[in-house]
């Protein structure tokens, strides 16, 4: 049920879920490198695990990125994303999505 809500007022949930969705959109739009950076931040961001299991979605995006870019490149991009704080990642994500 919670994944059906478009915007939650709790930033500890809405921020990571926004990154999850953006990573899926970016990989579907043919931007696997950007998806991997966003996914790296999403995976590294603390999230109340009792609310929602996010790992299956993360692995789906990660697998798609690995198919396009290979394991080594994906690992580097995930690490790049993990080094970003959530606000910086959200800003980059918005910019990338607006570029179309």
TORKOLKE-639367 format. One record per residue: residue number from 0; z, y, x of N, C-alpha, C, O in turn. Coordinates in Angstrom, 3 decimals. Each point is the difference from the previous one (the first is absolute). Last residue first. Example, Ala and Ser with C-alpha at 12.3 -4.5 7.8 and 13.67 -1.06 7.14 Angstrom:
// TORKOLKE-639367
<r i="1" n_Z="7.080" n_Y="-2.250" n_X="12.850" ca_Z="0.060" ca_Y="1.190" ca_X="0.820" c_Z="0.730" c_Y="1.090" c_X="-0.770" o_Z="0.169" o_Y="1.108" o_X="0.509"/>
<r i="0" n_Z="-0.239" n_Y="-6.828" n_X="-0.219" ca_Z="0.000" ca_Y="1.190" ca_X="-0.890" c_Z="0.000" c_Y="1.200" c_X="0.900" o_Z="0.665" o_Y="-0.019" o_X="1.036"/>
END
This chain:
// TORKOLKE-639367
<r i="99" n_Z="-19.759" n_Y="15.209" n_X="15.319" ca_Z="-0.842" ca_Y="-0.881" ca_X="-0.799" c_Z="-0.560" c_Y="-1.080" c_X="0.798" o_Z="-0.736" o_Y="-0.836" o_X="-0.523"/>
<r i="98" n_Z="3.881" n_Y="4.677" n_X="1.292" ca_Z="-1.295" ca_Y="-0.019" ca_X="0.678" c_Z="-0.995" c_Y="-0.902" c_X="-0.728" o_Z="-1.215" o_Y="0.176" o_X="0.094"/>
<r i="97" n_Z="5.742" n_Y="0.037" n_X="-1.464" ca_Z="-0.764" ca_Y="1.150" ca_X="-0.473" c_Z="-1.367" c_Y="0.086" c_X="0.671" o_Z="-0.946" o_Y="0.535" o_X="-0.579"/>
<r i="96" n_Z="4.059" n_Y="-3.843" n_X="1.933" ca_Z="-0.497" ca_Y="-0.296" ca_X="-1.342" c_Z="-0.831" c_Y="1.144" c_X="-0.567" o_Z="-0.945" o_Y="-0.231" o_X="-0.755"/>
<r i="95" n_Z="3.042" n_Y="0.795" n_X="4.974" ca_Z="-1.050" ca_Y="-1.013" ca_X="0.073" c_Z="-0.577" c_Y="-0.318" c_X="-1.373" o_Z="-1.211" o_Y="-0.172" o_X="-0.141"/>
<r i="94" n_Z="4.884" n_Y="3.146" n_X="0.373" ca_Z="-1.165" ca_Y="0.582" ca_X="0.647" c_Z="-1.163" c_Y="-1.000" c_X="0.037" o_Z="-1.135" o_Y="0.353" o_X="-0.321"/>
<r i="93" n_Z="5.282" n_Y="-1.899" n_X="-1.212" ca_Z="-0.595" ca_Y="0.932" ca_X="-0.964" c_Z="-1.270" c_Y="0.620" c_X="0.571" o_Z="-1.011" o_Y="0.098" o_X="-0.695"/>
<r i="92" n_Z="3.491" n_Y="-2.775" n_X="3.607" ca_Z="-0.613" ca_Y="-0.790" ca_X="-1.059" c_Z="-0.690" c_Y="0.886" c_X="-1.024" o_Z="-1.141" o_Y="-0.256" o_X="-0.384"/>
<r i="91" n_Z="3.715" n_Y="2.249" n_X="3.805" ca_Z="-1.259" ca_Y="-0.557" ca_X="0.523" c_Z="-0.752" c_Y="-0.746" c_X="-1.103" o_Z="-1.214" o_Y="0.138" o_X="-0.148"/>
<r i="90" n_Z="5.491" n_Y="1.404" n_X="-0.995" ca_Z="-0.905" ca_Y="1.134" ca_X="0.215" c_Z="-1.366" c_Y="-0.493" c_X="0.509" o_Z="-1.039" o_Y="0.418" o_X="-0.511"/>
<r i="89" n_Z="4.490" n_Y="-3.582" n_X="0.080" ca_Z="-0.477" ca_Y="0.431" ca_X="-1.320" c_Z="-0.981" c_Y="1.170" c_X="0.120" o_Z="-0.993" o_Y="0.056" o_X="-0.725"/>
<r i="88" n_Z="3.106" n_Y="-1.544" n_X="4.654" ca_Z="-0.959" ca_Y="-0.993" ca_X="-0.491" c_Z="-0.557" c_Y="0.387" c_X="-1.364" o_Z="-1.196" o_Y="-0.149" o_X="-0.251"/>
<r i="87" n_Z="4.616" n_Y="2.794" n_X="2.101" ca_Z="-1.232" ca_Y="0.161" ca_X="0.776" c_Z="-1.072" c_Y="-0.967" c_X="-0.486" o_Z="-1.169" o_Y="0.368" o_X="-0.115"/>
<r i="86" n_Z="5.417" n_Y="-0.795" n_X="-1.785" ca_Z="-0.619" ca_Y="1.254" ca_X="-0.423" c_Z="-1.311" c_Y="0.254" c_X="0.736" o_Z="-0.980" o_Y="0.439" o_X="-0.601"/>
<r i="85" n_Z="3.651" n_Y="-4.240" n_X="1.785" ca_Z="-0.658" ca_Y="-0.149" ca_X="-1.297" c_Z="-0.682" c_Y="1.291" c_X="-0.459" o_Z="-1.077" o_Y="-0.058" o_X="-0.592"/>
<r i="84" n_Z="1.476" n_Y="-0.901" n_X="5.806" ca_Z="1.000" ca_Y="0.054" ca_X="-1.068" c_Z="-0.752" c_Y="0.052" c_X="-1.327" o_Z="-1.193" o_Y="0.302" o_X="-0.036"/>
<r i="83" n_Z="-0.771" n_Y="-2.798" n_X="4.470" ca_Z="-0.009" ca_Y="1.205" ca_X="-0.825" c_Z="1.194" c_Y="0.008" c_X="-0.934" o_Z="0.436" o_Y="-1.054" o_X="-0.462"/>
<r i="82" n_Z="-1.537" n_Y="-2.639" n_X="3.369" ca_Z="0.611" ca_Y="1.100" ca_X="0.758" c_Z="0.045" c_Y="1.303" c_X="-0.799" o_Z="0.703" o_Y="0.933" o_X="0.387"/>
<r i="81" n_Z="-2.858" n_Y="-4.909" n_X="-1.995" ca_Z="1.453" ca_Y="-0.211" ca_X="0.003" c_Z="0.728" c_Y="1.128" c_X="0.724" o_Z="1.168" o_Y="0.267" o_X="-0.280"/>
<r i="80" n_Z="-5.940" n_Y="-0.401" n_X="0.285" ca_Z="0.553" ca_Y="0.379" ca_X="-1.298" c_Z="1.511" c_Y="-0.127" c_X="-0.051" o_Z="0.677" o_Y="0.838" o_X="-0.595"/>
<r i="79" n_Z="-2.883" n_Y="-2.339" n_X="4.451" ca_Z="-0.202" ca_Y="1.451" ca_X="-0.117" c_Z="0.600" c_Y="0.510" c_X="-1.309" o_Z="0.683" o_Y="1.024" o_X="-0.019"/>
<r i="78" n_Z="-0.803" n_Y="-5.632" n_X="0.660" ca_Z="1.041" ca_Y="0.616" ca_X="0.837" c_Z="-0.098" c_Y="1.523" c_X="-0.048" o_Z="1.016" o_Y="0.694" o_X="-0.032"/>
<r i="77" n_Z="-4.370" n_Y="-3.146" n_X="-2.121" ca_Z="1.267" ca_Y="-0.161" ca_X="-0.725" c_Z="1.148" c_Y="0.643" c_X="0.771" o_Z="0.871" o_Y="0.638" o_X="-0.591"/>
<r i="76" n_Z="-5.027" n_Y="-0.784" n_X="2.707" ca_Z="-0.002" ca_Y="0.979" ca_X="-1.086" c_Z="1.261" c_Y="-0.101" c_X="-0.853" o_Z="0.528" o_Y="1.017" o_X="-0.451"/>
<r i="75" n_Z="-1.185" n_Y="-4.196" n_X="3.926" ca_Z="0.148" ca_Y="1.346" ca_X="0.565" c_Z="0.074" c_Y="1.071" c_X="-1.078" o_Z="0.805" o_Y="0.926" o_X="0.101"/>
<r i="74" n_Z="-1.713" n_Y="-5.384" n_X="-1.395" ca_Z="1.381" ca_Y="0.116" ca_X="0.493" c_Z="0.258" c_Y="1.393" c_X="0.573" o_Z="1.060" o_Y="0.581" o_X="-0.234"/>
<r i="73" n_Z="-5.469" n_Y="-1.634" n_X="-1.081" ca_Z="0.892" ca_Y="0.146" ca_X="-1.148" c_Z="1.438" c_Y="0.202" c_X="0.452" o_Z="0.697" o_Y="0.878" o_X="-0.508"/>
<r i="72" n_Z="-3.894" n_Y="-1.891" n_X="3.767" ca_Z="-0.172" ca_Y="1.370" ca_X="-0.491" c_Z="0.932" c_Y="0.262" c_X="-1.178" o_Z="0.609" o_Y="1.066" o_X="-0.091"/>
<r i="71" n_Z="-0.669" n_Y="-5.472" n_X="1.733" ca_Z="0.532" ca_Y="0.930" ca_X="1.003" c_Z="-0.093" c_Y="1.459" c_X="-0.460" o_Z="0.965" o_Y="0.754" o_X="0.122"/>
<r i="70" n_Z="-2.820" n_Y="-4.311" n_X="-2.872" ca_Z="1.460" ca_Y="-0.032" ca_X="0.097" c_Z="0.556" c_Y="1.058" c_X="0.949" o_Z="0.971" o_Y="0.679" o_X="-0.331"/>
<r i="69" n_Z="-5.717" n_Y="0.064" n_X="-2.298" ca_Z="0.583" ca_Y="-0.944" ca_X="0.949" c_Z="1.504" c_Y="0.197" c_X="0.135" o_Z="0.544" o_Y="1.050" o_X="-0.341"/>
<r i="68" n_Z="-3.867" n_Y="1.197" n_X="-2.713" ca_Z="0.257" ca_Y="0.611" ca_X="1.307" c_Z="0.536" c_Y="-0.946" c_X="1.068" o_Z="0.005" o_Y="0.339" o_X="1.183"/>
<r i="67" n_Z="-1.251" n_Y="-1.544" n_X="-5.910" ca_Z="-0.939" ca_Y="1.050" ca_X="0.407" c_Z="0.162" c_Y="0.421" c_X="1.463" o_Z="-0.992" o_Y="0.259" o_X="0.681"/>
<r i="66" n_Z="3.879" n_Y="-3.547" n_X="-2.661" ca_Z="-1.379" ca_Y="-0.488" ca_X="-0.144" c_Z="-1.006" c_Y="1.026" c_X="0.506" o_Z="-1.008" o_Y="-0.359" o_X="0.608"/>
<r i="65" n_Z="5.532" n_Y="1.621" n_X="-0.827" ca_Z="-0.248" ca_Y="-0.927" ca_X="1.116" c_Z="-1.421" c_Y="-0.548" c_X="-0.066" o_Z="-0.664" o_Y="-0.124" o_X="1.029"/>
<r i="64" n_Z="2.112" n_Y="2.766" n_X="-4.622" ca_Z="-0.201" ca_Y="0.820" ca_X="1.198" c_Z="-0.307" c_Y="-0.893" c_X="1.200" o_Z="-0.895" o_Y="0.307" o_X="0.787"/>
<r i="63" n_Z="2.024" n_Y="-2.422" n_X="-4.808" ca_Z="-1.310" ca_Y="0.653" ca_X="-0.135" c_Z="-0.310" c_Y="0.842" c_X="1.236" o_Z="-1.137" o_Y="0.016" o_X="0.472"/>
<r i="62" n_Z="5.402" n_Y="-2.011" n_X="-0.742" ca_Z="-1.035" ca_Y="-1.019" ca_X="0.195" c_Z="-1.402" c_Y="0.597" c_X="-0.091" o_Z="-0.883" o_Y="-0.373" o_X="0.771"/>
<r i="61" n_Z="4.569" n_Y="3.169" n_X="-1.751" ca_Z="-0.047" ca_Y="-0.330" ca_X="1.421" c_Z="-1.103" c_Y="-1.021" c_X="0.284" o_Z="-0.748" o_Y="0.148" o_X="0.966"/>
<r i="60" n_Z="1.642" n_Y="0.940" n_X="-5.467" ca_Z="-0.665" ca_Y="1.110" ca_X="0.695" c_Z="-0.146" c_Y="-0.335" c_X="1.481" o_Z="-1.068" o_Y="0.203" o_X="0.578"/>
<r i="59" n_Z="3.457" n_Y="-3.305" n_X="-3.064" ca_Z="-1.378" ca_Y="0.046" ca_X="-0.518" c_Z="-0.790" c_Y="1.100" c_X="0.708" o_Z="-1.131" o_Y="-0.225" o_X="0.431"/>
<r i="58" n_Z="5.751" n_Y="-0.147" n_X="0.399" ca_Z="-0.764" ca_Y="-1.032" ca_X="0.700" c_Z="-1.452" c_Y="-0.029" c_X="-0.468" o_Z="-0.898" o_Y="-0.286" o_X="0.793"/>
<r i="57" n_Z="3.916" n_Y="3.234" n_X="-2.934" ca_Z="-0.190" ca_Y="0.395" ca_X="1.397" c_Z="-0.884" c_Y="-1.016" c_X="0.726" o_Z="-0.910" o_Y="0.375" o_X="0.739"/>
<r i="56" n_Z="2.252" n_Y="-1.378" n_X="-5.106" ca_Z="-1.011" ca_Y="1.059" ca_X="0.022" c_Z="-0.298" c_Y="0.465" c_X="1.412" o_Z="-1.151" o_Y="0.264" o_X="0.349"/>
<r i="55" n_Z="4.641" n_Y="-3.429" n_X="-0.941" ca_Z="-1.314" ca_Y="-0.576" ca_X="-0.339" c_Z="-1.127" c_Y="1.035" c_X="0.009" o_Z="-1.098" o_Y="-0.288" o_X="0.475"/>
<r i="54" n_Z="5.677" n_Y="1.778" n_X="0.365" ca_Z="-0.675" ca_Y="-0.717" ca_X="1.077" c_Z="-1.334" c_Y="-0.630" c_X="-0.393" o_Z="-0.939" o_Y="0.057" o_X="0.792"/>
<r i="53" n_Z="4.400" n_Y="2.409" n_X="-3.524" ca_Z="-1.225" ca_Y="0.688" ca_X="0.420" c_Z="-0.812" c_Y="-0.799" c_X="1.008" o_Z="-1.173" o_Y="0.307" o_X="0.214"/>
<r i="52" n_Z="5.104" n_Y="-0.771" n_X="-4.357" ca_Z="-0.485" ca_Y="-0.681" ca_X="1.197" c_Z="-1.351" c_Y="0.600" c_X="0.369" o_Z="-0.970" o_Y="-0.130" o_X="-0.746"/>
<r i="51" n_Z="5.150" n_Y="2.548" n_X="-2.004" ca_Z="-1.359" ca_Y="-0.513" ca_X="-0.058" c_Z="-0.343" c_Y="-0.683" c_X="1.309" o_Z="0.322" o_Y="0.516" o_X="1.070"/>
<r i="50" n_Z="4.199" n_Y="1.051" n_X="-2.243" ca_Z="-0.831" ca_Y="0.650" ca_X="-1.015" c_Z="-1.343" c_Y="-0.703" c_X="-0.163" o_Z="-0.439" o_Y="-0.248" o_X="-1.123"/>
<r i="49" n_Z="3.840" n_Y="-0.802" n_X="4.437" ca_Z="0.318" ca_Y="-0.573" ca_X="-1.302" c_Z="-0.881" c_Y="0.571" c_X="-1.107" o_Z="-0.070" o_Y="-0.565" o_X="-1.091"/>
<r i="48" n_Z="-0.058" n_Y="2.112" n_X="5.669" ca_Z="-0.703" ca_Y="-1.270" ca_X="-0.214" c_Z="0.291" c_Y="-0.625" c_X="-1.356" o_Z="-0.793" o_Y="-0.804" o_X="-0.492"/>
<r i="47" n_Z="0.718" n_Y="5.956" n_X="2.357" ca_Z="0.971" ca_Y="-0.901" ca_X="-0.625" c_Z="-0.674" c_Y="-1.302" c_X="-0.434" o_Z="-0.685" o_Y="-0.034" o_X="-1.022"/>
<r i="46" n_Z="-0.934" n_Y="2.947" n_X="5.263" ca_Z="-0.268" ca_Y="-0.101" ca_X="-1.434" c_Z="1.025" c_Y="-0.945" c_X="-0.602" o_Z="0.280" o_Y="-1.046" o_X="0.585"/>
<r i="45" n_Z="-2.126" n_Y="3.814" n_X="4.364" ca_Z="1.056" ca_Y="-0.705" ca_X="-0.735" c_Z="-0.277" c_Y="0.068" c_X="-1.499" o_Z="-0.481" o_Y="1.010" o_X="-0.514"/>
<r i="44" n_Z="-3.416" n_Y="-0.797" n_X="4.238" ca_Z="0.858" ca_Y="0.860" ca_X="-0.807" c_Z="1.006" c_Y="-0.833" c_X="-0.773" o_Z="-0.357" o_Y="-0.977" o_X="-0.660"/>
<r i="43" n_Z="-3.294" n_Y="-0.713" n_X="3.449" ca_Z="1.152" ca_Y="0.422" ca_X="0.789" c_Z="1.004" c_Y="0.829" c_X="-0.796" o_Z="1.103" o_Y="0.260" o_X="0.479"/>
<r i="42" n_Z="-5.285" n_Y="-1.837" n_X="-2.317" ca_Z="0.766" ca_Y="-1.175" ca_X="0.398" c_Z="1.281" c_Y="0.381" c_X="0.741" o_Z="0.995" o_Y="-0.720" o_X="-0.073"/>
<r i="41" n_Z="-4.046" n_Y="4.144" n_X="-1.183" ca_Z="0.569" ca_Y="-0.642" ca_X="-1.193" c_Z="0.892" c_Y="-1.173" c_X="0.375" o_Z="1.088" o_Y="-0.160" o_X="-0.553"/>
<r i="40" n_Z="-3.557" n_Y="2.303" n_X="3.967" ca_Z="1.124" ca_Y="0.820" ca_X="-0.461" c_Z="0.678" c_Y="-0.658" c_X="-1.191" o_Z="1.227" o_Y="-0.062" o_X="-0.062"/>
<r i="39" n_Z="-5.044" n_Y="-2.060" n_X="1.623" ca_Z="1.032" ca_Y="-0.045" ca_X="1.033" c_Z="1.216" c_Y="0.816" c_X="-0.392" o_Z="1.135" o_Y="-0.438" o_X="0.190"/>
<r i="38" n_Z="-4.989" n_Y="0.611" n_X="-2.903" ca_Z="0.753" ca_Y="-1.235" ca_X="-0.193" c_Z="1.122" c_Y="-0.119" c_X="1.031" o_Z="1.095" o_Y="-0.458" o_X="-0.324"/>
<r i="37" n_Z="-4.110" n_Y="3.993" n_X="0.797" ca_Z="0.836" ca_Y="0.211" ca_X="-1.183" c_Z="0.877" c_Y="-1.231" c_X="-0.254" o_Z="1.185" o_Y="0.130" o_X="-0.306"/>
<r i="36" n_Z="-4.327" n_Y="-0.506" n_X="3.713" ca_Z="1.002" ca_Y="0.997" ca_X="0.380" c_Z="0.970" c_Y="0.230" c_X="-1.159" o_Z="1.215" o_Y="0.022" o_X="0.192"/>
<r i="35" n_Z="-4.883" n_Y="-2.839" n_X="-1.013" ca_Z="0.970" ca_Y="-0.632" ca_X="0.894" c_Z="1.087" c_Y="0.976" c_X="0.430" o_Z="1.168" o_Y="-0.379" o_X="0.080"/>
<r i="34" n_Z="-4.818" n_Y="1.933" n_X="-2.665" ca_Z="0.870" ca_Y="-0.867" ca_X="-0.812" c_Z="1.084" c_Y="-0.626" c_X="0.870" o_Z="1.151" o_Y="-0.110" o_X="-0.422"/>
<r i="33" n_Z="-4.508" n_Y="2.547" n_X="2.555" ca_Z="0.933" ca_Y="0.888" ca_X="-0.685" c_Z="0.980" c_Y="-0.805" c_X="-0.858" o_Z="1.188" o_Y="0.313" o_X="-0.064"/>
<r i="32" n_Z="-4.579" n_Y="-2.725" n_X="2.110" ca_Z="0.870" ca_Y="0.569" ca_X="1.033" c_Z="1.036" c_Y="0.929" c_X="-0.621" o_Z="1.176" o_Y="-0.049" o_X="0.358"/>
<r i="31" n_Z="-4.581" n_Y="-1.928" n_X="-3.140" ca_Z="1.066" ca_Y="-0.912" ca_X="0.404" c_Z="0.936" c_Y="0.570" c_X="1.064" o_Z="1.190" o_Y="-0.314" o_X="-0.005"/>
<r i="30" n_Z="-4.718" n_Y="1.919" n_X="-3.691" ca_Z="0.678" ca_Y="0.737" ca_X="1.078" c_Z="1.160" c_Y="-0.844" c_X="0.528" o_Z="1.161" o_Y="0.380" o_X="-0.148"/>
<r i="29" n_Z="-4.165" n_Y="-1.188" n_X="-3.808" ca_Z="-0.691" ca_Y="-0.213" ca_X="1.270" c_Z="0.576" c_Y="0.801" c_X="1.151" o_Z="-0.715" o_Y="0.322" o_X="0.949"/>
<r i="28" n_Z="2.253" n_Y="-0.778" n_X="-5.652" ca_Z="-1.013" ca_Y="1.043" ca_X="0.194" c_Z="-0.724" c_Y="-0.135" c_X="1.333" o_Z="-0.838" o_Y="0.836" o_X="0.337"/>
<r i="27" n_Z="4.468" n_Y="-3.703" n_X="-1.550" ca_Z="-1.076" ca_Y="-0.240" ca_X="-0.969" c_Z="-1.140" c_Y="1.000" c_X="0.174" o_Z="-1.153" o_Y="-0.311" o_X="-0.298"/>
<r i="26" n_Z="5.038" n_Y="0.869" n_X="2.903" ca_Z="-0.706" ca_Y="-1.204" ca_X="0.440" c_Z="-1.159" c_Y="-0.305" c_X="-0.948" o_Z="-1.070" o_Y="-0.409" o_X="0.452"/>
<r i="25" n_Z="3.798" n_Y="4.056" n_X="-1.590" ca_Z="-0.750" ca_Y="0.260" ca_X="1.229" c_Z="-0.746" c_Y="-1.242" c_X="0.481" o_Z="-1.150" o_Y="0.100" o_X="0.428"/>
<r i="24" n_Z="4.048" n_Y="-0.466" n_X="-4.182" ca_Z="-1.168" ca_Y="0.823" ca_X="-0.317" c_Z="-0.866" c_Y="0.203" c_X="1.245" o_Z="-1.222" o_Y="-0.136" o_X="-0.061"/>
<r i="23" n_Z="5.342" n_Y="-2.074" n_X="0.605" ca_Z="-0.927" ca_Y="-0.829" ca_X="-0.773" c_Z="-1.288" c_Y="0.759" c_X="-0.314" o_Z="-1.093" o_Y="-0.555" o_X="0.108"/>
<r i="22" n_Z="4.551" n_Y="2.917" n_X="1.942" ca_Z="-0.554" ca_Y="-0.971" ca_X="0.950" c_Z="-1.010" c_Y="-0.903" c_X="-0.704" o_Z="-1.055" o_Y="-0.307" o_X="0.555"/>
<r i="21" n_Z="3.479" n_Y="3.327" n_X="-3.200" ca_Z="-1.011" ca_Y="0.683" ca_X="0.804" c_Z="-0.638" c_Y="-0.953" c_X="1.007" o_Z="-1.207" o_Y="0.067" o_X="0.236"/>
<r i="20" n_Z="4.839" n_Y="-1.606" n_X="-2.865" ca_Z="-1.215" ca_Y="0.181" ca_X="-0.788" c_Z="-1.123" c_Y="0.646" c_X="0.786" o_Z="-1.163" o_Y="-0.380" o_X="-0.131"/>
<r i="19" n_Z="5.388" n_Y="-0.068" n_X="2.228" ca_Z="-0.542" ca_Y="-1.324" ca_X="-0.319" c_Z="-1.339" c_Y="0.126" c_X="-0.732" o_Z="-0.991" o_Y="-0.627" o_X="0.375"/>
<r i="18" n_Z="3.433" n_Y="4.566" n_X="0.433" ca_Z="-0.673" ca_Y="-0.502" ca_X="1.203" c_Z="-0.608" c_Y="-1.374" c_X="-0.251" o_Z="-1.114" o_Y="-0.275" o_X="0.445"/>
<r i="17" n_Z="3.691" n_Y="2.076" n_X="-3.867" ca_Z="-1.211" ca_Y="0.798" ca_X="0.154" c_Z="-0.786" c_Y="-0.472" c_X="1.213" o_Z="-1.222" o_Y="-0.136" o_X="-0.061"/>
<r i="16" n_Z="5.427" n_Y="-1.722" n_X="-0.625" ca_Z="-0.973" ca_Y="-0.557" ca_X="-0.933" c_Z="-1.311" c_Y="0.778" c_X="0.030" o_Z="-1.070" o_Y="-0.582" o_X="-0.177"/>
<r i="15" n_Z="4.747" n_Y="2.135" n_X="2.838" ca_Z="-0.568" ca_Y="-1.253" ca_X="0.491" c_Z="-1.039" c_Y="-0.605" c_X="-0.932" o_Z="-0.999" o_Y="-0.544" o_X="0.469"/>
<r i="14" n_Z="3.110" n_Y="4.518" n_X="-2.042" ca_Z="-0.709" ca_Y="0.213" ca_X="1.272" c_Z="-0.605" c_Y="-1.282" c_X="0.541" o_Z="-1.206" o_Y="-0.051" o_X="0.240"/>
<r i="13" n_Z="3.990" n_Y="-0.064" n_X="-4.164" ca_Z="-1.340" ca_Y="0.533" ca_X="-0.240" c_Z="-0.783" c_Y="0.230" c_X="1.290" o_Z="-1.212" o_Y="-0.210" o_X="0.021"/>
<r i="12" n_Z="5.785" n_Y="-1.346" n_X="0.108" ca_Z="-0.895" ca_Y="-0.986" ca_X="-0.603" c_Z="-1.416" c_Y="0.553" c_X="-0.100" o_Z="-0.959" o_Y="-0.686" o_X="0.353"/>
<r i="11" n_Z="4.437" n_Y="3.335" n_X="1.351" ca_Z="0.148" ca_Y="-1.224" ca_X="0.790" c_Z="-0.842" c_Y="-1.142" c_X="-0.561" o_Z="-0.217" o_Y="-1.005" o_X="0.678"/>
<r i="10" n_Z="0.510" n_Y="5.286" n_X="-2.910" ca_Z="-0.884" ca_Y="-0.011" ca_X="1.164" c_Z="0.127" c_Y="-1.257" c_X="0.851" o_Z="-0.959" o_Y="-0.383" o_X="0.671"/>
<r i="9" n_Z="1.646" n_Y="1.157" n_X="-6.018" ca_Z="0.820" ca_Y="-0.347" ca_X="1.148" c_Z="-0.886" c_Y="-0.102" c_X="1.245" o_Z="-0.802" o_Y="-0.927" o_X="0.109"/>
<r i="8" n_Z="-0.748" n_Y="1.708" n_X="-4.688" ca_Z="0.697" ca_Y="1.181" ca_X="0.497" c_Z="0.842" c_Y="-0.267" c_X="1.243" o_Z="0.582" o_Y="0.932" o_X="0.555"/>
<r i="7" n_Z="-5.339" n_Y="-3.328" n_X="-2.078" ca_Z="1.435" ca_Y="-0.147" ca_X="-0.185" c_Z="0.706" c_Y="1.204" c_X="0.595" o_Z="-0.433" o_Y="0.536" o_X="1.020"/>
<r i="6" n_Z="-4.688" n_Y="-1.986" n_X="-2.999" ca_Z="0.751" ca_Y="0.868" ca_X="0.904" c_Z="1.482" c_Y="-0.143" c_X="-0.324" o_Z="0.426" o_Y="0.194" o_X="-1.138"/>
<r i="5" n_Z="-3.695" n_Y="-3.092" n_X="-0.935" ca_Z="-0.861" ca_Y="0.774" ca_X="0.888" c_Z="0.767" c_Y="0.870" c_X="0.988" o_Z="-0.458" o_Y="0.186" o_X="1.127"/>
<r i="4" n_Z="1.707" n_Y="-5.110" n_X="-3.380" ca_Z="0.358" ca_Y="1.407" ca_X="-0.157" c_Z="-0.794" c_Y="0.844" c_X="0.994" o_Z="0.038" o_Y="-0.282" o_X="1.197"/>
<r i="3" n_Z="-0.199" n_Y="-4.525" n_X="-1.363" ca_Z="-0.828" ca_Y="0.621" ca_X="-1.018" c_Z="0.291" c_Y="1.485" c_X="-0.188" o_Z="-0.785" o_Y="0.722" o_X="-0.615"/>
<r i="2" n_Z="3.260" n_Y="-3.774" n_X="3.465" ca_Z="-1.266" ca_Y="0.399" ca_X="0.615" c_Z="-0.962" c_Y="0.640" c_X="-0.985" o_Z="-1.008" o_Y="0.577" o_X="0.408"/>
<r i="1" n_Z="5.262" n_Y="-2.309" n_X="-1.838" ca_Z="0.132" ca_Y="1.227" ca_X="0.777" c_Z="-1.312" c_Y="0.427" c_X="0.647" o_Z="-0.246" o_Y="1.195" o_X="0.160"/>
<r i="0" n_Z="0.630" n_Y="-5.314" n_X="-2.689" ca_Z="0.000" ca_Y="1.195" ca_X="-0.812" c_Z="0.000" c_Y="1.263" c_X="0.858" o_Z="-0.716" o_Y="0.955" o_X="-0.300"/>
END
